[in-house]
Amino acid sequence: RHITNHDACVSVLLEGLCCCSGTNHQYDAHDEYSLHEIMNGKKDAFPGLIPLVHNYLDLLECYGEPRIMLNQYLTLISHRASG
């Protein structure tokens, strides 16, 4: 789907990845996160930057050779963040 409004784009990107429902937050804004948790996510608390990038690439309909190269790079980053 083609989205021209930035706010709508962010809303669609985060759809299904939100760590809260309504006003009941499931995380503490002051929690400490490791690099692994920031990049790859923390179960039921934070989706992770790499999964967000993958969802954004899906939203842009990025496929083929560019996506293969980006997936390889994102996998490398994910593994490096994991130690």
C-alpha positions in Angstrom: 0.0 0.0 0.0 1.2 3.5 -0.8 1.1 6.0 2.1 1.9 9.7 1.6 1.3 10.9 5.2 4.3 10.4 7.5 2.2 9.9 10.6 0.1 7.3 8.8 3.3 5.6 7.6 4.7 5.3 11.2 1.3 4.1 12.4 1.3 1.3 9.8 4.9 0.5 10.5 4.3 0.0 14.2 1.0 -1.8 13.7 1.2 -5.1 15.5 4.5 -4.2 17.1 3.2 -1.8 19.8 4.4 -2.7 23.3 1.4 -1.3 25.0 -2.4 -1.5 24.8 -4.3 1.7 25.5 -2.8 3.3 28.5 -1.5 0.1 30.1 2.2 0.2 29.3 4.0 -3.1 29.6 7.4 -1.6 30.0 9.2 0.9 32.2 10.6 3.9 30.3 13.6 3.7 32.6 14.4 0.0 32.0 18.0 -0.8 30.9 18.4 -2.5 27.6 21.4 -4.3 26.2 22.5 -3.6 22.7 21.1 -6.9 21.7 17.7 -6.0 23.1 17.7 -2.6 21.4 18.6 -4.1 18.0 16.7 -7.4 18.1 14.0 -6.7 20.6 12.9 -7.7 24.1 10.0 -10.1 24.3 6.7 -8.4 25.1 8.5 -5.1 25.8 10.2 -3.6 22.7 10.1 -4.8 19.1 13.7 -4.0 18.3 15.1 -1.8 15.6 16.0 -4.5 13.1 12.4 -5.9 13.1 11.2 -2.4 12.6 13.5 -1.9 9.6 12.3 -5.2 8.1 8.7 -4.0 8.5 9.6 -0.7 6.9 11.2 -2.4 4.0 8.1 -4.6 3.6 6.0 -1.4 3.6 8.2 0.1 0.9 7.8 -3.2 -1.0 11.6 -3.5 -1.2 12.2 -6.9 -2.9 14.8 -8.6 -5.1 18.5 -7.9 -5.1 18.3 -4.8 -2.9 16.4 -6.6 -0.2 18.7 -9.6 -0.3 21.7 -7.2 0.3 19.9 -5.4 3.0 18.8 -8.6 4.7 22.5 -9.8 4.7 23.6 -6.5 6.3 20.8 -6.6 8.9 21.6 -10.2 9.8 25.3 -9.1 10.3 24.2 -6.3 12.6 21.8 -8.6 14.5 24.6 -11.1 15.1 27.1 -8.4 16.1 24.6 -7.0 18.6 24.1 -10.5 20.0 27.7 -10.8 20.8 
